Amino acid sequence: MINIDEDLCKGCHLCVFICYKNVYAVSLKPNKKGVLLPYPKFEKECTKCGDCELMCPDQAIDVDIETHWWVKEKDSKFNPNFNNKKES
């Protein structure tokens, strides 16, 4: 599952351009900040490569954090919202 934190995302759309499976699309409706946010339109195509997470300058994206065995609880304290999942 792909989660995008709307409070952290500034709408740079790097995730849209970096995704080789074209998972993301850009919303036509601006959020409360007036930003057109990306969203996972074709999430079933996602291979969970993590490139979007890596490229996100705001750390606003997480892709199935449970499958990231290399991330330990203590390591995720750099961003307090890193492990918080929002229900879609």
PDB file of N, CA, C and O in Angstrom:
ATOM      1  N   MET A   1       0.838  -1.173   0.000  1.00  0.00           N
ATOM      2  CA  MET A   1       0.000   0.000   0.000  1.00  0.00           C
ATOM      3  C   MET A   1       0.885   1.238   0.000  1.00  0.00           C
ATOM      4  O   MET A   1       1.857   1.316   0.751  1.00  0.00           O
ATOM      5  N   ILE A   2       0.548   2.191  -0.833  1.00  0.00           N
ATOM      6  CA  ILE A   2       1.291   3.437  -0.934  1.00  0.00           C
ATOM      7  C   ILE A   2       0.564   4.505  -0.131  1.00  0.00           C
ATOM      8  O   ILE A   2      -0.630   4.734  -0.322  1.00  0.00           O
ATOM      9  N   ASN A   3       1.289   5.151   0.760  1.00  0.00           N
ATOM     10  CA  ASN A   3       0.726   6.226   1.570  1.00  0.00           C
ATOM     11  C   ASN A   3       1.471   7.520   1.281  1.00  0.00           C
ATOM     12  O   ASN A   3       2.701   7.568   1.296  1.00  0.00           O
ATOM     13  N   ILE A   4       0.696   8.571   1.018  1.00  0.00           N
ATOM     14  CA  ILE A   4       1.271   9.897   0.812  1.00  0.00           C
ATOM     15  C   ILE A   4       0.719  10.810   1.887  1.00  0.00           C
ATOM     16  O   ILE A   4      -0.492  11.004   1.992  1.00  0.00           O
ATOM     17  N   ASP A   5       1.606  11.364   2.678  1.00  0.00           N
ATOM     18  CA  ASP A   5       1.201  12.273   3.748  1.00  0.00           C
ATOM     19  C   ASP A   5       0.930  13.647   3.134  1.00  0.00           C
ATOM     20  O   ASP A   5       1.852  14.340   2.704  1.00  0.00           O
ATOM     21  N   GLU A   6      -0.328  14.023   3.101  1.00  0.00           N
ATOM     22  CA  GLU A   6      -0.731  15.287   2.479  1.00  0.00           C
ATOM     23  C   GLU A   6      -0.157  16.496   3.192  1.00  0.00           C
ATOM     24  O   GLU A   6       0.015  17.549   2.578  1.00  0.00           O
ATOM     25  N   ASP A   7       0.142  16.365   4.477  1.00  0.00           N
ATOM     26  CA  ASP A   7       0.694  17.486   5.226  1.00  0.00           C
ATOM     27  C   ASP A   7       2.174  17.710   4.897  1.00  0.00           C
ATOM     28  O   ASP A   7       2.668  18.834   4.990  1.00  0.00           O
ATOM     29  N   LEU A   8       2.871  16.652   4.517  1.00  0.00           N
ATOM     30  CA  LEU A   8       4.288  16.768   4.197  1.00  0.00           C
ATOM     31  C   LEU A   8       4.546  17.035   2.715  1.00  0.00           C
ATOM     32  O   LEU A   8       5.522  17.702   2.373  1.00  0.00           O
ATOM     33  N   CYS A   9       3.704  16.534   1.851  1.00  0.00           N
ATOM     34  CA  CYS A   9       3.903  16.647   0.404  1.00  0.00           C
ATOM     35  C   CYS A   9       3.734  18.091  -0.061  1.00  0.00           C
ATOM     36  O   CYS A   9       2.759  18.760   0.285  1.00  0.00           O
ATOM     37  N   LYS A  10       4.702  18.560  -0.853  1.00  0.00           N
ATOM     38  CA  LYS A  10       4.621  19.917  -1.390  1.00  0.00           C
ATOM     39  C   LYS A  10       4.231  19.925  -2.862  1.00  0.00           C
ATOM     40  O   LYS A  10       4.149  20.989  -3.475  1.00  0.00           O
ATOM     41  N   GLY A  11       3.991  18.748  -3.434  1.00  0.00           N
ATOM     42  CA  GLY A  11       3.535  18.664  -4.814  1.00  0.00           C
ATOM     43  C   GLY A  11       4.625  18.842  -5.850  1.00  0.00           C
ATOM     44  O   GLY A  11       4.372  19.409  -6.913  1.00  0.00           O
ATOM     45  N   CYS A  12       5.828  18.375  -5.569  1.00  0.00           N
ATOM     46  CA  CYS A  12       6.925  18.512  -6.534  1.00  0.00           C
ATOM     47  C   CYS A  12       6.786  17.515  -7.693  1.00  0.00           C
ATOM     48  O   CYS A  12       7.341  17.729  -8.771  1.00  0.00           O
ATOM     49  N   HIS A  13       6.057  16.448  -7.467  1.00  0.00           N
ATOM     50  CA  HIS A  13       5.757  15.407  -8.460  1.00  0.00           C
ATOM     51  C   HIS A  13       6.976  14.608  -8.911  1.00  0.00           C
ATOM     52  O   HIS A  13       6.952  14.004  -9.984  1.00  0.00           O
ATOM     53  N   LEU A  14       8.036  14.595  -8.114  1.00  0.00           N
ATOM     54  CA  LEU A  14       9.180  13.752  -8.446  1.00  0.00           C
ATOM     55  C   LEU A  14       8.773  12.277  -8.483  1.00  0.00           C
ATOM     56  O   LEU A  14       9.286  11.507  -9.294  1.00  0.00           O
ATOM     57  N   CYS A  15       7.866  11.898  -7.618  1.00  0.00           N
ATOM     58  CA  CYS A  15       7.406  10.500  -7.589  1.00  0.00           C
ATOM     59  C   CYS A  15       6.722  10.120  -8.899  1.00  0.00           C
ATOM     60  O   CYS A  15       6.865   8.996  -9.381  1.00  0.00           O
ATOM     61  N   VAL A  16       5.983  11.059  -9.467  1.00  0.00           N
ATOM     62  CA  VAL A  16       5.281  10.814 -10.733  1.00  0.00           C
ATOM     63  C   VAL A  16       6.302  10.557 -11.840  1.00  0.00           C
ATOM     64  O   VAL A  16       6.126   9.649 -12.653  1.00  0.00           O
ATOM     65  N   PHE A  17       7.361  11.350 -11.870  1.00  0.00           N
ATOM     66  CA  PHE A  17       8.354  11.246 -12.934  1.00  0.00           C
ATOM     67  C   PHE A  17       9.327  10.090 -12.738  1.00  0.00           C
ATOM     68  O   PHE A  17       9.820   9.535 -13.721  1.00  0.00           O
ATOM     69  N   ILE A  18       9.618   9.711 -11.488  1.00  0.00           N
ATOM     70  CA  ILE A  18      10.602   8.665 -11.224  1.00  0.00           C
ATOM     71  C   ILE A  18      10.010   7.257 -11.381  1.00  0.00           C
ATOM     72  O   ILE A  18      10.748   6.309 -11.650  1.00  0.00           O
ATOM     73  N   CYS A  19       8.711   7.111 -11.220  1.00  0.00           N
ATOM     74  CA  CYS A  19       8.086   5.775 -11.233  1.00  0.00           C
ATOM     75  C   CYS A  19       8.091   5.180 -12.641  1.00  0.00           C
ATOM     76  O   CYS A  19       7.437   5.699 -13.545  1.00  0.00           O
ATOM     77  N   TYR A  20       8.829   4.093 -12.815  1.00  0.00           N
ATOM     78  CA  TYR A  20       8.932   3.470 -14.132  1.00  0.00           C
ATOM     79  C   TYR A  20       7.688   2.652 -14.494  1.00  0.00           C
ATOM     80  O   TYR A  20       7.531   2.252 -15.648  1.00  0.00           O
ATOM     81  N   LYS A  21       6.812   2.401 -13.534  1.00  0.00           N
ATOM     82  CA  LYS A  21       5.562   1.682 -13.791  1.00  0.00           C
ATOM     83  C   LYS A  21       4.378   2.636 -13.946  1.00  0.00           C
ATOM     84  O   LYS A  21       3.246   2.186 -14.126  1.00  0.00           O
ATOM     85  N   ASN A  22       4.621   3.938 -13.881  1.00  0.00           N
ATOM     86  CA  ASN A  22       3.570   4.955 -14.024  1.00  0.00           C
ATOM     87  C   ASN A  22       2.405   4.730 -13.065  1.00  0.00           C
ATOM     88  O   ASN A  22       1.239   4.771 -13.458  1.00  0.00           O
ATOM     89  N   VAL A  23       2.741   4.496 -11.818  1.00  0.00           N
ATOM     90  CA  VAL A  23       1.744   4.238 -10.779  1.00  0.00           C
ATOM     91  C   VAL A  23       0.993   5.513 -10.393  1.00  0.00           C
ATOM     92  O   VAL A  23      -0.196   5.463 -10.077  1.00  0.00           O
ATOM     93  N   TYR A  24       1.675   6.635 -10.418  1.00  0.00           N
ATOM     94  CA  TYR A  24       1.106   7.881  -9.902  1.00  0.00           C
ATOM     95  C   TYR A  24       0.427   8.725 -10.975  1.00  0.00           C
ATOM     96  O   TYR A  24       0.790   8.699 -12.151  1.00  0.00           O
ATOM     97  N   ALA A  25      -0.563   9.464 -10.524  1.00  0.00           N
ATOM     98  CA  ALA A  25      -1.218  10.503 -11.329  1.00  0.00           C
ATOM     99  C   ALA A  25      -1.312  11.736 -10.445  1.00  0.00           C
ATOM    100  O   ALA A  25      -1.098  11.658  -9.235  1.00  0.00           O
ATOM    101  N   VAL A  26      -1.629  12.860 -11.044  1.00  0.00           N
ATOM    102  CA  VAL A  26      -1.744  14.108 -10.299  1.00  0.00           C
ATOM    103  C   VAL A  26      -3.215  14.458 -10.154  1.00  0.00           C
ATOM    104  O   VAL A  26      -3.965  14.477 -11.130  1.00  0.00           O
ATOM    105  N   SER A  27      -3.611  14.730  -8.931  1.00  0.00           N
ATOM    106  CA  SER A  27      -4.990  15.094  -8.638  1.00  0.00           C
ATOM    107  C   SER A  27      -5.349  16.407  -9.324  1.00  0.00           C
ATOM    108  O   SER A  27      -4.519  17.312  -9.419  1.00  0.00           O
ATOM    109  N   LEU A  28      -6.560  16.506  -9.790  1.00  0.00           N
ATOM    110  CA  LEU A  28      -7.041  17.743 -10.401  1.00  0.00           C
ATOM    111  C   LEU A  28      -7.633  18.693  -9.369  1.00  0.00           C
ATOM    112  O   LEU A  28      -7.911  19.857  -9.658  1.00  0.00           O
ATOM    113  N   LYS A  29      -7.820  18.170  -8.156  1.00  0.00           N
ATOM    114  CA  LYS A  29      -8.394  18.970  -7.077  1.00  0.00           C
ATOM    115  C   LYS A  29      -7.294  19.347  -6.088  1.00  0.00           C
ATOM    116  O   LYS A  29      -6.644  18.466  -5.526  1.00  0.00           O
ATOM    117  N   PRO A  30      -7.077  20.642  -5.867  1.00  0.00           N
ATOM    118  CA  PRO A  30      -6.035  21.047  -4.921  1.00  0.00           C
ATOM    119  C   PRO A  30      -6.400  20.708  -3.476  1.00  0.00           C
ATOM    120  O   PRO A  30      -7.576  20.664  -3.113  1.00  0.00           O
ATOM    121  N   ASN A  31      -5.372  20.470  -2.660  1.00  0.00           N
ATOM    122  CA  ASN A  31      -5.611  20.210  -1.240  1.00  0.00           C
ATOM    123  C   ASN A  31      -5.814  21.539  -0.507  1.00  0.00           C
ATOM    124  O   ASN A  31      -5.961  22.582  -1.143  1.00  0.00           O
ATOM    125  N   LYS A  32      -5.822  21.503   0.812  1.00  0.00           N
ATOM    126  CA  LYS A  32      -6.080  22.712   1.598  1.00  0.00           C
ATOM    127  C   LYS A  32      -4.990  23.772   1.448  1.00  0.00           C
ATOM    128  O   LYS A  32      -5.214  24.946   1.742  1.00  0.00           O
ATOM    129  N   LYS A  33      -3.802  23.350   0.986  1.00  0.00           N
ATOM    130  CA  LYS A  33      -2.710  24.298   0.753  1.00  0.00           C
ATOM    131  C   LYS A  33      -2.706  24.821  -0.687  1.00  0.00           C
ATOM    132  O   LYS A  33      -1.895  25.675  -1.044  1.00  0.00           O
ATOM    133  N   GLY A  34      -3.614  24.302  -1.499  1.00  0.00           N
ATOM    134  CA  GLY A  34      -3.672  24.706  -2.900  1.00  0.00           C
ATOM    135  C   GLY A  34      -2.719  23.945  -3.795  1.00  0.00           C
ATOM    136  O   GLY A  34      -2.401  24.394  -4.896  1.00  0.00           O
ATOM    137  N   VAL A  35      -2.259  22.792  -3.328  1.00  0.00           N
ATOM    138  CA  VAL A  35      -1.285  21.987  -4.054  1.00  0.00           C
ATOM    139  C   VAL A  35      -1.998  20.821  -4.736  1.00  0.00           C
ATOM    140  O   VAL A  35      -2.865  20.177  -4.145  1.00  0.00           O
ATOM    141  N   LEU A  36      -1.623  20.561  -5.982  1.00  0.00           N
ATOM    142  CA  LEU A  36      -2.142  19.391  -6.697  1.00  0.00           C
ATOM    143  C   LEU A  36      -1.248  18.203  -6.332  1.00  0.00           C
ATOM    144  O   LEU A  36      -0.121  18.087  -6.813  1.00  0.00           O
ATOM    145  N   LEU A  37      -1.762  17.345  -5.493  1.00  0.00           N
ATOM    146  CA  LEU A  37      -0.975  16.230  -4.967  1.00  0.00           C
ATOM    147  C   LEU A  37      -0.985  15.030  -5.898  1.00  0.00           C
ATOM    148  O   LEU A  37      -1.954  14.809  -6.624  1.00  0.00           O
ATOM    149  N   PRO A  38       0.092  14.253  -5.879  1.00  0.00           N
ATOM    150  CA  PRO A  38       0.084  12.984  -6.592  1.00  0.00           C
ATOM    151  C   PRO A  38      -0.725  11.965  -5.801  1.00  0.00           C
ATOM    152  O   PRO A  38      -0.894  12.093  -4.588  1.00  0.00           O
ATOM    153  N   TYR A  39      -1.217  10.963  -6.497  1.00  0.00           N
ATOM    154  CA  TYR A  39      -1.898   9.858  -5.822  1.00  0.00           C
ATOM    155  C   TYR A  39      -1.627   8.578  -6.607  1.00  0.00           C
ATOM    156  O   TYR A  39      -1.383   8.637  -7.813  1.00  0.00           O
ATOM    157  N   PRO A  40      -1.664   7.440  -5.952  1.00  0.00           N
ATOM    158  CA  PRO A  40      -1.387   6.168  -6.630  1.00  0.00           C
ATOM    159  C   PRO A  40      -2.605   5.685  -7.415  1.00  0.00           C
ATOM    160  O   PRO A  40      -3.444   4.959  -6.882  1.00  0.00           O
ATOM    161  N   LYS A  41      -2.698   6.086  -8.669  1.00  0.00           N
ATOM    162  CA  LYS A  41      -3.843   5.733  -9.513  1.00  0.00           C
ATOM    163  C   LYS A  41      -3.811   4.260  -9.924  1.00  0.00           C
ATOM    164  O   LYS A  41      -4.853   3.609  -9.993  1.00  0.00           O
ATOM    165  N   PHE A  42      -2.619   3.741 -10.193  1.00  0.00           N
ATOM    166  CA  PHE A  42      -2.470   2.357 -10.636  1.00  0.00           C
ATOM    167  C   PHE A  42      -1.621   1.585  -9.630  1.00  0.00           C
ATOM    168  O   PHE A  42      -0.570   1.041  -9.970  1.00  0.00           O
ATOM    169  N   GLU A  43      -2.093   1.549  -8.396  1.00  0.00           N
ATOM    170  CA  GLU A  43      -1.320   0.948  -7.312  1.00  0.00           C
ATOM    171  C   GLU A  43      -1.026  -0.529  -7.535  1.00  0.00           C
ATOM    172  O   GLU A  43      -0.013  -1.030  -7.048  1.00  0.00           O
ATOM    173  N   LYS A  44      -1.880  -1.230  -8.254  1.00  0.00           N
ATOM    174  CA  LYS A  44      -1.651  -2.659  -8.512  1.00  0.00           C
ATOM    175  C   LYS A  44      -0.406  -2.893  -9.366  1.00  0.00           C
ATOM    176  O   LYS A  44       0.168  -3.981  -9.353  1.00  0.00           O
ATOM    177  N   GLU A  45       0.002  -1.872 -10.102  1.00  0.00           N
ATOM    178  CA  GLU A  45       1.204  -1.978 -10.939  1.00  0.00           C
ATOM    179  C   GLU A  45       2.492  -1.796 -10.140  1.00  0.00           C
ATOM    180  O   GLU A  45       3.579  -2.083 -10.642  1.00  0.00           O
ATOM    181  N   CYS A  46       2.376  -1.325  -8.913  1.00  0.00           N
ATOM    182  CA  CYS A  46       3.540  -1.019  -8.080  1.00  0.00           C
ATOM    183  C   CYS A  46       4.345  -2.287  -7.781  1.00  0.00           C
ATOM    184  O   CYS A  46       3.792  -3.313  -7.383  1.00  0.00           O
ATOM    185  N   THR A  47       5.661  -2.192  -7.980  1.00  0.00           N
ATOM    186  CA  THR A  47       6.550  -3.313  -7.684  1.00  0.00           C
ATOM    187  C   THR A  47       7.224  -3.152  -6.316  1.00  0.00           C
ATOM    188  O   THR A  47       8.037  -3.986  -5.918  1.00  0.00           O
ATOM    189  N   LYS A  48       6.884  -2.084  -5.607  1.00  0.00           N
ATOM    190  CA  LYS A  48       7.438  -1.787  -4.281  1.00  0.00           C
ATOM    191  C   LYS A  48       8.952  -1.618  -4.326  1.00  0.00           C
ATOM    192  O   LYS A  48       9.664  -2.034  -3.412  1.00  0.00           O
ATOM    193  N   CYS A  49       9.430  -1.003  -5.402  1.00  0.00           N
ATOM    194  CA  CYS A  49      10.876  -0.793  -5.538  1.00  0.00           C
ATOM    195  C   CYS A  49      11.382   0.265  -4.553  1.00  0.00           C
ATOM    196  O   CYS A  49      12.548   0.242  -4.159  1.00  0.00           O
ATOM    197  N   GLY A  50      10.509   1.186  -4.161  1.00  0.00           N
ATOM    198  CA  GLY A  50      10.879   2.200  -3.190  1.00  0.00           C
ATOM    199  C   GLY A  50      11.549   3.429  -3.786  1.00  0.00           C
ATOM    200  O   GLY A  50      11.994   4.302  -3.041  1.00  0.00           O
ATOM    201  N   ASP A  51      11.631   3.519  -5.106  1.00  0.00           N
ATOM    202  CA  ASP A  51      12.266   4.685  -5.723  1.00  0.00           C
ATOM    203  C   ASP A  51      11.534   5.980  -5.373  1.00  0.00           C
ATOM    204  O   ASP A  51      12.169   7.014  -5.166  1.00  0.00           O
ATOM    205  N   CYS A  52      10.221   5.929  -5.305  1.00  0.00           N
ATOM    206  CA  CYS A  52       9.450   7.136  -4.970  1.00  0.00           C
ATOM    207  C   CYS A  52       9.739   7.583  -3.536  1.00  0.00           C
ATOM    208  O   CYS A  52       9.848   8.779  -3.267  1.00  0.00           O
ATOM    209  N   GLU A  53       9.861   6.632  -2.628  1.00  0.00           N
ATOM    210  CA  GLU A  53      10.229   6.959  -1.240  1.00  0.00           C
ATOM    211  C   GLU A  53      11.597   7.619  -1.189  1.00  0.00           C
ATOM    212  O   GLU A  53      11.798   8.621  -0.502  1.00  0.00           O
ATOM    213  N   LEU A  54      12.515   7.046  -1.918  1.00  0.00           N
ATOM    214  CA  LEU A  54      13.888   7.521  -1.924  1.00  0.00           C
ATOM    215  C   LEU A  54      14.000   8.919  -2.516  1.00  0.00           C
ATOM    216  O   LEU A  54      14.776   9.735  -2.020  1.00  0.00           O
ATOM    217  N   MET A  55      13.246   9.207  -3.560  1.00  0.00           N
ATOM    218  CA  MET A  55      13.333  10.488  -4.253  1.00  0.00           C
ATOM    219  C   MET A  55      12.534  11.598  -3.581  1.00  0.00           C
ATOM    220  O   MET A  55      12.796  12.776  -3.825  1.00  0.00           O
ATOM    221  N   CYS A  56      11.572  11.248  -2.747  1.00  0.00           N
ATOM    222  CA  CYS A  56      10.712  12.259  -2.132  1.00  0.00           C
ATOM    223  C   CYS A  56      11.531  13.152  -1.192  1.00  0.00           C
ATOM    224  O   CYS A  56      12.033  12.676  -0.175  1.00  0.00           O
ATOM    225  N   PRO A  57      11.670  14.449  -1.525  1.00  0.00           N
ATOM    226  CA  PRO A  57      12.478  15.322  -0.680  1.00  0.00           C
ATOM    227  C   PRO A  57      11.828  15.641   0.668  1.00  0.00           C
ATOM    228  O   PRO A  57      12.492  16.136   1.578  1.00  0.00           O
ATOM    229  N   ASP A  58      10.542  15.359   0.792  1.00  0.00           N
ATOM    230  CA  ASP A  58       9.819  15.677   2.024  1.00  0.00           C
ATOM    231  C   ASP A  58       9.514  14.452   2.873  1.00  0.00           C
ATOM    232  O   ASP A  58       8.871  14.567   3.916  1.00  0.00           O
ATOM    233  N   GLN A  59       9.967  13.281   2.437  1.00  0.00           N
ATOM    234  CA  GLN A  59       9.690  12.024   3.133  1.00  0.00           C
ATOM    235  C   GLN A  59       8.197  11.844   3.348  1.00  0.00           C
ATOM    236  O   GLN A  59       7.759  11.408   4.413  1.00  0.00           O
ATOM    237  N   ALA A  60       7.429  12.179   2.335  1.00  0.00           N
ATOM    238  CA  ALA A  60       5.974  12.133   2.437  1.00  0.00           C
ATOM    239  C   ALA A  60       5.393  10.811   1.952  1.00  0.00           C
ATOM    240  O   ALA A  60       4.193  10.583   2.100  1.00  0.00           O
ATOM    241  N   ILE A  61       6.208   9.939   1.381  1.00  0.00           N
ATOM    242  CA  ILE A  61       5.714   8.685   0.807  1.00  0.00           C
ATOM    243  C   ILE A  61       6.283   7.500   1.563  1.00  0.00           C
ATOM    244  O   ILE A  61       7.469   7.466   1.894  1.00  0.00           O
ATOM    245  N   ASP A  62       5.431   6.537   1.830  1.00  0.00           N
ATOM    246  CA  ASP A  62       5.932   5.238   2.288  1.00  0.00           C
ATOM    247  C   ASP A  62       5.182   4.150   1.542  1.00  0.00           C
ATOM    248  O   ASP A  62       3.969   4.217   1.338  1.00  0.00           O
ATOM    249  N   VAL A  63       5.945   3.151   1.146  1.00  0.00           N
ATOM    250  CA  VAL A  63       5.413   2.031   0.376  1.00  0.00           C
ATOM    251  C   VAL A  63       5.554   0.774   1.210  1.00  0.00           C
ATOM    252  O   VAL A  63       6.663   0.273   1.397  1.00  0.00           O
ATOM    253  N   ASP A  64       4.455   0.265   1.707  1.00  0.00           N
ATOM    254  CA  ASP A  64       4.430  -0.984   2.485  1.00  0.00           C
ATOM    255  C   ASP A  64       5.583  -1.094   3.474  1.00  0.00           C
ATOM    256  O   ASP A  64       6.474  -1.930   3.322  1.00  0.00           O
ATOM    257  N   ILE A  65       5.550  -0.249   4.474  1.00  0.00           N
ATOM    258  CA  ILE A  65       6.627  -0.184   5.454  1.00  0.00           C
ATOM    259  C   ILE A  65       6.834  -1.523   6.179  1.00  0.00           C
ATOM    260  O   ILE A  65       7.936  -1.807   6.647  1.00  0.00           O
ATOM    261  N   GLU A  66       5.788  -2.338   6.273  1.00  0.00           N
ATOM    262  CA  GLU A  66       5.937  -3.642   6.950  1.00  0.00           C
ATOM    263  C   GLU A  66       6.908  -4.545   6.209  1.00  0.00           C
ATOM    264  O   GLU A  66       7.565  -5.385   6.824  1.00  0.00           O
ATOM    265  N   THR A  67       7.007  -4.382   4.893  1.00  0.00           N
ATOM    266  CA  THR A  67       7.898  -5.254   4.128  1.00  0.00           C
ATOM    267  C   THR A  67       9.336  -4.756   4.134  1.00  0.00           C
ATOM    268  O   THR A  67      10.220  -5.436   3.615  1.00  0.00           O
ATOM    269  N   HIS A  68       9.591  -3.583   4.710  1.00  0.00           N
ATOM    270  CA  HIS A  68      10.944  -3.047   4.754  1.00  0.00           C
ATOM    271  C   HIS A  68      11.637  -3.584   6.006  1.00  0.00           C
ATOM    272  O   HIS A  68      11.682  -2.912   7.035  1.00  0.00           O
ATOM    273  N   TRP A  69      12.161  -4.769   5.911  1.00  0.00           N
ATOM    274  CA  TRP A  69      12.750  -5.448   7.045  1.00  0.00           C
ATOM    275  C   TRP A  69      13.991  -4.730   7.564  1.00  0.00           C
ATOM    276  O   TRP A  69      14.375  -4.918   8.719  1.00  0.00           O
ATOM    277  N   TRP A  70      14.624  -3.906   6.724  1.00  0.00           N
ATOM    278  CA  TRP A  70      15.847  -3.234   7.152  1.00  0.00           C
ATOM    279  C   TRP A  70      15.587  -1.995   8.008  1.00  0.00           C
ATOM    280  O   TRP A  70      16.522  -1.448   8.592  1.00  0.00           O
ATOM    281  N   VAL A  71      14.330  -1.542   8.091  1.00  0.00           N
ATOM    282  CA  VAL A  71      13.995  -0.384   8.908  1.00  0.00           C
ATOM    283  C   VAL A  71      13.579  -0.871  10.286  1.00  0.00           C
ATOM    284  O   VAL A  71      12.605  -1.609  10.432  1.00  0.00           O
ATOM    285  N   LYS A  72      14.316  -0.455  11.273  1.00  0.00           N
ATOM    286  CA  LYS A  72      13.971  -0.800  12.645  1.00  0.00           C
ATOM    287  C   LYS A  72      13.224   0.374  13.265  1.00  0.00           C
ATOM    288  O   LYS A  72      13.374   1.509  12.813  1.00  0.00           O
ATOM    289  N   GLU A  73      12.435   0.120  14.273  1.00  0.00           N
ATOM    290  CA  GLU A  73      11.615   1.156  14.914  1.00  0.00           C
ATOM    291  C   GLU A  73      12.460   2.364  15.329  1.00  0.00           C
ATOM    292  O   GLU A  73      12.054   3.504  15.107  1.00  0.00           O
ATOM    293  N   LYS A  74      13.604   2.129  15.917  1.00  0.00           N
ATOM    294  CA  LYS A  74      14.440   3.238  16.381  1.00  0.00           C
ATOM    295  C   LYS A  74      15.001   4.060  15.225  1.00  0.00           C
ATOM    296  O   LYS A  74      15.309   5.239  15.401  1.00  0.00           O
ATOM    297  N   ASP A  75      15.138   3.453  14.040  1.00  0.00           N
ATOM    298  CA  ASP A  75      15.687   4.154  12.883  1.00  0.00           C
ATOM    299  C   ASP A  75      14.693   5.101  12.234  1.00  0.00           C
ATOM    300  O   ASP A  75      15.088   5.976  11.464  1.00  0.00           O
ATOM    301  N   SER A  76      13.417   4.943  12.531  1.00  0.00           N
ATOM    302  CA  SER A  76      12.405   5.752  11.851  1.00  0.00           C
ATOM    303  C   SER A  76      12.044   7.012  12.632  1.00  0.00           C
ATOM    304  O   SER A  76      11.051   7.663  12.306  1.00  0.00           O
ATOM    305  N   LYS A  77      12.810   7.368  13.639  1.00  0.00           N
ATOM    306  CA  LYS A  77      12.495   8.538  14.456  1.00  0.00           C
ATOM    307  C   LYS A  77      12.852   9.864  13.774  1.00  0.00           C
ATOM    308  O   LYS A  77      12.486  10.930  14.269  1.00  0.00           O
ATOM    309  N   PHE A  78      13.563   9.806  12.645  1.00  0.00           N
ATOM    310  CA  PHE A  78      13.909  11.040  11.951  1.00  0.00           C
ATOM    311  C   PHE A  78      12.667  11.752  11.436  1.00  0.00           C
ATOM    312  O   PHE A  78      12.689  12.970  11.258  1.00  0.00           O
ATOM    313  N   ASN A  79      11.595  11.027  11.194  1.00  0.00           N
ATOM    314  CA  ASN A  79      10.326  11.614  10.760  1.00  0.00           C
ATOM    315  C   ASN A  79       9.231  10.975  11.606  1.00  0.00           C
ATOM    316  O   ASN A  79       8.947   9.789  11.438  1.00  0.00           O
ATOM    317  N   PRO A  80       8.616  11.721  12.500  1.00  0.00           N
ATOM    318  CA  PRO A  80       7.624  11.130  13.397  1.00  0.00           C
ATOM    319  C   PRO A  80       6.404  10.559  12.669  1.00  0.00           C
ATOM    320  O   PRO A  80       5.686   9.736  13.237  1.00  0.00           O
ATOM    321  N   ASN A  81       6.157  10.974  11.436  1.00  0.00           N
ATOM    322  CA  ASN A  81       5.007  10.470  10.691  1.00  0.00           C
ATOM    323  C   ASN A  81       5.357   9.275   9.813  1.00  0.00           C
ATOM    324  O   ASN A  81       4.494   8.765   9.099  1.00  0.00           O
ATOM    325  N   PHE A  82       6.604   8.822   9.853  1.00  0.00           N
ATOM    326  CA  PHE A  82       7.071   7.773   8.954  1.00  0.00           C
ATOM    327  C   PHE A  82       6.269   6.482   9.093  1.00  0.00           C
ATOM    328  O   PHE A  82       5.947   5.844   8.091  1.00  0.00           O
ATOM    329  N   ASN A  83       5.951   6.101  10.299  1.00  0.00           N
ATOM    330  CA  ASN A  83       5.218   4.857  10.517  1.00  0.00           C
ATOM    331  C   ASN A  83       3.720   5.059  10.673  1.00  0.00           C
ATOM    332  O   ASN A  83       2.989   4.088  10.867  1.00  0.00           O
ATOM    333  N   ASN A  84       3.250   6.287  10.594  1.00  0.00           N
ATOM    334  CA  ASN A  84       1.812   6.550  10.727  1.00  0.00           C
ATOM    335  C   ASN A  84       1.127   6.317   9.390  1.00  0.00           C
ATOM    336  O   ASN A  84       1.450   6.963   8.393  1.00  0.00           O
ATOM    337  N   LYS A  85       0.200   5.409   9.380  1.00  0.00           N
ATOM    338  CA  LYS A  85      -0.549   5.103   8.158  1.00  0.00           C
ATOM    339  C   LYS A  85      -1.864   5.856   8.192  1.00  0.00           C
ATOM    340  O   LYS A  85      -2.546   5.887   9.217  1.00  0.00           O
ATOM    341  N   LYS A  86      -2.217   6.461   7.073  1.00  0.00           N
ATOM    342  CA  LYS A  86      -3.518   7.100   6.961  1.00  0.00           C
ATOM    343  C   LYS A  86      -4.449   6.164   6.217  1.00  0.00           C
ATOM    344  O   LYS A  86      -4.075   5.577   5.201  1.00  0.00           O
ATOM    345  N   GLU A  87      -5.630   6.032   6.714  1.00  0.00           N
ATOM    346  CA  GLU A  87      -6.620   5.195   6.047  1.00  0.00           C
ATOM    347  C   GLU A  87      -7.140   5.927   4.817  1.00  0.00           C
ATOM    348  O   GLU A  87      -7.508   7.099   4.893  1.00  0.00           O
ATOM    349  N   SER A  88      -7.169   5.230   3.683  1.00  0.00           N
ATOM    350  CA  SER A  88      -7.636   5.848   2.446  1.00  0.00           C
ATOM    351  C   SER A  88      -9.125   5.676   2.271  1.00  0.00           C
ATOM    352  O   SER A  88      -9.688   6.137   1.278  1.00  0.00           O
TER     353      SER A  88
END
